């Protein structure tokens, strides 16, 4: 089960997400569902299109199935999804 403490090691595809902050102002406020993830980008499906957001410039709010919201700095999750499970994370929560 995905929780705020294990989100770094969990699959992000399928989770609702919102861009809470970014160095690129046009990204702020984009909402949708994560449909794909690479080492340095997240593809978000919005109502009308799919947007590719670089992880390194954004802060994400992920909405978990239990109703909680987790804020994740994109720089922390820069890694291939399959490599993130092996990575050691300091406590960010």
N, C-alpha and C positions, 0 to 999 in steps of 0.2 A: 504494500500500500504506500502511496506517495504521501509524504509529510513534509512540512517546512524544513526539517532537519536532513532529509535525504534527497531533496529535489536536485541537488548537484549530481547525484549518481543515478537519477531516474530518467526515463525517456520523456522528452518534452513534446514530442509530436502528439497532437490531439488535445493539448491543453489550451484553454482560452488564455489570451495574453493581451496586455496593453503596454504601450511604450510610455513610461512615466517620465523619462528624461532622456535627453540626447544632446550631443554637441551640434547635431544637424537639426535645426528647429522644425523642419517639415516632418520629421519622424514622430514628434511628440503628439500623443493622443491617438495614434493608430491602434485600433482594436481588431481582434479577430482570433482565428484559431491557427496554431502552429501546424503547418502541413509538411514541412521539410526542414532539415537542419544539416549544415555542413560544419567544417572546422571553425569558420569565421563568420557565418551568416545564419540567420533564421528566416525562413519564408513563411509569411503570415497571409492567410486567406481572409480578406475583408469582405464586405457585402458585395462589392462589384469586381474586385481584382485581387491579384496576389502581389504582395510587396516583399522585396528582399531587404532585410535590415542587417547591417553589419553588427556583430555582437560587441565589438570593441568601443563603439561610440554611444551605446544605449543602456538605459536602465529599464528592466522589464518588471512588470507586475504579472505574475502567473496566478491564475485562479484555480485552486485545487478542488477536487471533487467534493471534499467535506465542507466547502464554502469559504475556506481561509484564503487569504491573499498573501503571496510571498514576493518580496522585492528582491531582485537579483541583479547585481551589477554585471553587465555583459562581459567585462574583462575577465571575470572569474571563470566563466564557462567557455572561454575560447579553447576548444579542443574538439577533436572528432568525438561524436557521441559514444562510440565504442571505447575510446580511450579515457573518457571521463570517469568510468567506473573504477579504473585502476589508480586514478589520481588521488593524492592525499590533499584534503582540504582542511585549512584551519577553520576554526569556528567563526562563522559569519553571522550567526543568528543570535 
